[in-house]
Amino acid sequence: MSNYTLHRGTAPLLISLPHDGSAIPEAIAERMLPTARRSVDTDWHVGRLYEPLATALGASVLKPVASRYVVDLNRPADGQALYPGRRETGLVSTIGFHGESLYRDGDEPTAAEIQRRVNEFWRPYHDALSQELERLRAEHGRVVLWEGHSIRSRVPMLFDGQLPDFNLGTADGASCGAALQEQLQALLQGQSRYSFVVNGRFKGGYITRHYGRPDRGVHAVQLELAQLNYMDEDSFAYDEAKASVLQASIEQLLRLCVA
């Protein structure tokens, strides 16, 4: 079975959902603490949010099967920090978003195991991502890579207070053209339902920063959503009523990208 799924669309838009997966192989799970086996830091239900929109727009969708606890696809393969000087989870993290240990004492992954996970899970996803971006860019002359993420609205280890509802990241403007960022920001400013910030705590992870090359026709944008807007953050239950309202706002942003 493949470690990812890719739906190839026809529009110049690729939606990447690198933290949508929640599966943990048994050989890894048996060394983890019981709470970690639930993969609680998953970007819950982002596939359910985005896939109907992708179908309507003709976008491609790439998502993994495995949990970010197996390997974080949005980190560089060499394990370098995304936000130097801040406490954060890593490529193959041993802590969760609240600073809690994921593994039993003495069962943390070795350097050799980390490399195996990179080879088995990280590289195939990035190979698929690169190839699909190139296919769409070659066909259309330009392509937008949309990084779909979500997170609990309050994670004290990562940020103070409550996160804005929409957190748009473009690596401080380096990963996409200025016109696209301005249009997305203007759309968010024109609505009053959701709070937002651009290039705040989440400026875009490795995928946004690495693949965004506006000078070559590849524009990358990350959207980190506060999960309370479409689900119950304690039970992880999907809230259909909230989600349908949120999807309407996301669809407007995606339509800008396609246009």
BAFI-903649 format. One line per 10 residues: number of its first residue (from 1); their letters; for each residue x, y, z of C-alpha. Coordinates in nm, 2 decimals, padded with zeros to 4 digits. Example, Ala and Ser with C-alpha at 12.3 -4.5 7.8 and 13.67 -1.06 7.14 Angstrom:
<sites>
1) as) 01.23:-00.45:00.78; 01.37:-00.11:00.71 $
</sites>
This chain:
<sites>
1) msnytlhrgt) 00.00:00.00:00.00; 00.13:00.35:-00.08; 00.22:00.58:00.20; 00.03:00.86:00.03; -00.26:00.93:-00.20; -00.26:01.16:-00.50; -00.56:01.28:-00.69; -00.45:01.45:-01.01; -00.66:01.74:-01.11; -00.67:01.97:-01.42 $
11) apllislphd) -00.65:02.31:-01.26; -00.32:02.49:-01.18; -00.36:02.42:-00.81; -00.21:02.15:-00.59; -00.35:02.11:-00.23; -00.10:01.94:-00.01; -00.22:01.81:00.33; 00.10:01.68:00.49; -00.04:01.63:00.84; -00.37:01.47:00.75 $
21) gsaipeaiae) -00.25:01.12:00.82; -00.30:00.96:01.16; -00.18:00.60:01.11; 00.12:00.47:01.32; 00.28:00.14:01.22; 00.25:-00.11:01.51; 00.63:-00.15:01.54; 00.65:00.22:01.62; 00.32:00.25:01.82; 00.42:-00.03:02.07 $
31) rmlptarrsv) 00.71:00.18:02.19; 00.50:00.49:02.23; 00.30:00.61:02.53; -00.07:00.54:02.52; -00.17:00.90:02.46; 00.08:00.93:02.17; -00.07:00.63:01.99; -00.38:00.84:01.94; -00.18:01.08:01.72; -00.35:01.37:01.89 $
41) dtdwhvgrly) -00.15:01.64:01.70; -00.29:01.54:01.37; -00.44:01.81:01.15; -00.78:01.65:01.20; -01.03:01.63:00.91; -00.84:01.87:00.68; -00.90:01.61:00.40; -01.27:01.62:00.47; -01.26:02.00:00.45; -01.06:02.03:00.13 $
51) eplatalgas) -01.15:01.74:-00.09; -01.50:01.86:-00.19; -01.35:02.20:-00.27; -01.07:02.04:-00.48; -01.33:01.83:-00.67; -01.53:02.14:-00.75; -01.22:02.34:-00.86; -01.04:02.06:-01.04; -00.74:02.08:-00.81; -00.49:01.81:-00.73 $
61) vlkpvasryv) -00.48:01.67:-00.37; -00.18:01.50:-00.21; -00.21:01.36:00.14; -00.02:01.10:00.35; -00.14:00.79:00.54; 00.10:00.80:00.83; 00.09:01.04:01.12; 00.33:01.33:01.17; 00.46:01.13:01.47; 00.61:00.88:01.22 $
71) vdlnrpadgq) 00.79:01.16:01.03; 00.69:01.52:00.98; 00.67:01.58:00.61; 00.67:01.96:00.66; 01.02:01.95:00.81; 01.35:01.94:00.62; 01.50:01.59:00.59; 01.81:01.70:00.78; 01.61:01.80:01.08; 01.69:02.17:01.09 $
81) alypgrretg) 01.46:02.38:01.30; 01.19:02.59:01.13; 01.18:02.86:01.39; 01.53:02.87:01.55; 01.53:02.97:01.92; 01.17:02.85:01.98; 01.07:02.52:02.13; 00.91:02.31:01.86; 00.85:01.96:01.75; 01.09:01.80:01.50 $
91) lvstigfhge) 01.14:01.58:01.19; 01.08:01.27:01.40; 00.97:01.43:01.72; 01.00:01.28:02.07; 00.76:01.54:02.21; 00.40:01.65:02.13; 00.26:02.00:02.11; 00.23:02.03:02.49; 00.58:01.92:02.55; 00.48:01.57:02.66 $
101) slyrdgdept) 00.70:01.27:02.58; 00.58:01.05:02.30; 00.80:00.75:02.37; 00.86:00.53:02.67; 01.20:00.59:02.83; 01.47:00.43:02.62; 01.25:00.36:02.32; 01.31:00.69:02.13; 01.41:00.64:01.77; 01.78:00.62:01.68 $
111) aaeiqrrvne) 01.95:00.82:01.41; 01.94:00.51:01.19; 01.57:00.46:01.24; 01.50:00.83:01.16; 01.68:00.79:00.83; 01.47:00.48:00.75; 01.16:00.67:00.81; 01.28:00.96:00.59; 01.35:00.71:00.31; 01.02:00.52:00.35 $
121) fwrpyhdals) 00.77:00.80:00.42; 00.93:01.14:00.36; 01.10:01.10:00.03; 00.81:00.93:-00.16; 00.57:01.21:-00.05; 00.82:01.48:-00.17; 00.89:01.30:-00.49; 00.51:01.29:-00.57; 00.48:01.66:-00.47; 00.77:01.77:-00.69 $
131) qelerlraeh) 00.64:01.57:-00.99; 00.29:01.69:-00.96; 00.40:02.05:-00.93; 00.61:02.02:-01.24; 00.33:01.85:-01.43; 00.09:02.13:-01.35; 00.34:02.41:-01.41; 00.44:02.26:-01.75; 00.07:02.24:-01.85; -00.04:02.58:-01.73 $
141) grvvlweghs) 00.28:02.79:-01.71; 00.21:02.86:-01.34; 00.08:02.67:-01.04; -00.02:02.74:-00.68; 00.08:02.50:-00.41; -00.17:02.53:-00.12; -00.05:02.39:00.21; -00.36:02.30:00.41; -00.30:02.27:00.79; -00.49:02.30:01.12 $
151) irsrvpmlfd) -00.41:02.31:01.49; -00.57:02.35:01.82; -00.66:02.71:01.89; -00.45:02.71:02.21; -00.11:02.55:02.23; 00.10:02.73:02.50; 00.42:02.56:02.40; 00.40:02.71:02.05; 00.22:03.05:02.10; 00.06:03.27:02.36 $
161) gqlpdfnlgt) -00.31:03.31:02.39; -00.56:03.20:02.12; -00.45:03.16:01.76; -00.63:03.36:01.50; -00.88:03.16:01.29; -00.69:03.20:00.96; -00.31:03.20:00.97; -00.18:03.27:00.62; 00.19:03.21:00.56; 00.41:03.30:00.26 $
171) adgascgaal) 00.75:03.29:00.41; 00.73:03.67:00.46; 00.64:03.71:00.10; 00.92:03.50:-00.05; 00.71:03.19:-00.15; 00.45:03.35:-00.37; 00.40:03.66:-00.58; 00.31:03.99:-00.41; -00.01:04.02:-00.61; -00.14:03.68:-00.50 $
181) qeqlqallqg) -00.07:03.76:-00.13; -00.23:04.10:-00.16; -00.55:03.95:-00.31; -00.57:03.68:-00.05; -00.52:03.93:00.23; -00.78:04.16:00.08; -01.03:03.88:00.07; -00.97:03.80:00.44; -00.99:04.17:00.53; -01.33:04.19:00.35 $
191) qsrysfvvng) -01.50:03.94:00.58; -01.58:03.98:00.94; -01.66:03.63:01.06; -01.30:03.50:01.11; -00.99:03.66:01.26; -00.67:03.63:01.06; -00.30:03.71:01.04; -00.05:03.70:00.75; 00.30:03.57:00.83; 00.24:03.57:01.20 $
201) rfkggyitrh) 00.34:03.27:01.42; 00.31:03.04:01.12; 00.50:03.18:00.82; 00.49:02.85:00.62; 00.68:02.53:00.69; 00.95:02.35:00.49; 00.72:02.27:00.20; 00.61:02.63:00.15; 00.96:02.77:00.19; 01.13:02.50:-00.03 $
211) ygrpdrgvha) 00.88:02.47:-00.32; 00.76:02.83:-00.34; 00.95:02.98:-00.64; 00.74:03.26:-00.78; 01.01:03.35:-01.03; 00.97:03.01:-01.18; 00.59:03.01:-01.17; 00.54:02.81:-00.85; 00.35:03.01:-00.58; 00.32:02.85:-00.24 $
221) vqlelaqlny) 00.09:02.95:00.04; 00.02:02.79:00.38; -00.31:02.82:00.56; -00.31:02.71:00.93; -00.67:02.69:01.06; -00.77:02.71:01.42; -00.96:02.38:01.47; -01.24:02.52:01.68; -01.39:02.66:01.37; -01.49:02.32:01.23 $
231) mdedsfayde) -01.45:02.05:01.50; -01.46:01.99:01.88; -01.10:02.02:01.99; -01.14:01.78:02.28; -01.33:01.49:02.12; -01.19:01.55:01.77; -01.55:01.53:01.64; -01.62:01.70:01.31; -01.88:01.97:01.32; -02.07:01.97:00.99 $
241) akasvlqasi) -02.25:02.30:01.05; -01.93:02.49:01.14; -01.73:02.32:00.87; -01.97:02.41:00.59; -01.94:02.78:00.68; -01.57:02.76:00.70; -01.55:02.58:00.36; -01.72:02.87:00.19; -01.45:03.10:00.30; -01.17:02.86:00.21 $
251) eqllrlcva) -01.33:02.81:-00.13; -01.31:03.19:-00.20; -00.93:03.18:-00.13; -00.88:02.88:-00.35; -01.07:03.03:-00.64; -00.84:03.33:-00.63; -00.55:03.09:-00.66; -00.70:02.91:-00.96; -00.78:03.25:-01.13 $
</sites>
